[in-house]
Amino acid sequence: MGEFLAQLRNSKDLRQQDEADILQVTPQAISKWESGESVPDIGTLERLGDFYHVSIEEIINGERKPVQETPSARPAVKKPTMAERGKGKPYFYAFIFCMAARVLAFVFGFLTYLKLNQGRSPDTGTILFGNVTL
């Protein structure tokens, strides 16, 4: 573990004094950890891990873990669309059917209106406001 801590410190070009200031410990504590005379407490291990971007387990084992593929590192998988899954087609056909039924109902209603009003002459010039005729 001591050699690993020294490697981490040297990788950032820090002196023992610099690391001690950052971790708020004495330079003697850093020296003892690196020589193997003592080990950091759990709180200091957490700060070391955060500072060097390593896990506590890696510090204790004295080596970095091999990088494993994380979910964020995997290529994004495209989700199939509703049409690709075949789920959108029934809704599409239902929509077309409903729209066609509305158009037919409008046309037949308009034709019925024309047939019922055939032969009637419209009252021109008469405006009704409630019970008043102008």
C-alpha angles and dihedrals in degrees: 000000000000094000090048092052090050090050091051091049093047092048087065093042093241129152120225088253091055092050091046091053092049094048093038095237133115123273087238089062090053090049092050092050092050093046092048095242092122142357131233119259120250094264092052090046088056092050091047091051092049093047096047096032094239131121124252087244091058091050092050093046091046096230141075120256117242110264109259124201109266124204090250091053093056117096112262113259113223112236112230116248122241090258091052090051091046093238099113098056098075090051092048092052091046089052092051091048093051093047092049090049091052093049091049092048090051093048094047091045092051092047090049090051091051092048093049093049094045111123095017117113115218119243103247119202095016117119121182121210106178105295095346121095119198 
